[in-house]
């Protein structure tokens, strides 16, 4: 499993995402218009960068040395 696969698994886990957003104080867009506003303003890119960085820090960096993400 690649680091991108790990990010995608975390992104699909609604409990992980909601807890991550709550702890970061991030309000995710709830409606299509909110998503469009975030895309137009670039805010969605900032959220994505923070999420990816946190997955690397909170998940990947904590794996035991030499252990793959998953088989």
C-alpha positions as CSV (number, residue, x, y, z in Angstrom):
1,X,0.0,0.0,0.0
2,X,1.4,3.4,-1.0
3,X,1.2,6.6,1.0
4,X,-1.5,7.8,-1.5
5,X,-3.5,4.7,-0.7
6,X,-3.3,5.4,3.0
7,X,-4.5,9.0,2.4
8,X,-7.4,7.7,0.3
9,X,-8.4,5.1,3.0
10,X,-8.3,7.9,5.7
11,X,-10.3,10.2,3.4
12,X,-13.0,7.6,2.9
13,X,-13.3,7.0,6.7
14,X,-16.0,9.4,7.7
15,X,-15.2,9.0,11.4
16,X,-11.6,9.8,10.8
17,X,-12.5,12.9,8.7
18,X,-15.1,14.3,11.1
19,X,-12.8,13.9,14.1
20,X,-9.9,15.4,12.1
21,X,-12.0,18.4,11.1
22,X,-13.3,18.9,14.6
23,X,-9.8,18.8,16.1
24,X,-8.4,21.1,13.5
25,X,-11.4,23.5,13.8
26,X,-12.2,23.1,10.1
27,X,-15.7,23.3,8.8
28,X,-16.0,21.1,5.8
29,X,-18.5,22.3,3.1
30,X,-21.9,20.8,3.7
31,X,-23.6,21.8,0.4
32,X,-22.6,21.9,-3.3
33,X,-22.6,25.7,-3.2
34,X,-20.3,25.6,-0.2
35,X,-17.9,23.3,-2.1
36,X,-18.0,25.6,-5.2
37,X,-17.1,28.6,-3.0
38,X,-14.2,26.7,-1.4
39,X,-13.0,25.6,-4.9
40,X,-13.2,29.2,-6.3
41,X,-11.4,30.7,-3.3
42,X,-8.7,28.0,-3.1
43,X,-9.8,27.1,0.4
44,X,-10.3,23.5,-0.6
45,X,-6.6,23.2,-1.6
46,X,-5.5,24.4,1.8
47,X,-7.8,21.9,3.6
48,X,-6.5,19.1,1.3
49,X,-2.8,20.0,2.0
50,X,-3.5,20.0,5.8
51,X,-5.3,16.7,5.7
52,X,-2.5,15.0,3.7
53,X,0.2,16.4,6.0
54,X,-1.8,15.2,9.1
55,X,-2.3,11.7,7.6
56,X,1.5,11.5,7.0
57,X,2.1,12.7,10.6
58,X,-0.6,10.8,12.4
59,X,-0.7,7.6,10.5
60,X,2.3,6.9,8.3
61,X,5.0,8.4,10.5
62,X,3.8,6.2,13.4
63,X,4.3,2.9,11.7
64,X,7.1,0.8,13.1
65,X,10.4,1.2,11.3
66,X,10.6,-1.0,8.2
67,X,6.9,-2.0,8.3
68,X,4.9,-1.4,5.2
69,X,1.6,0.5,5.4
70,X,-0.3,-2.8,4.7
71,X,0.1,-5.9,2.7
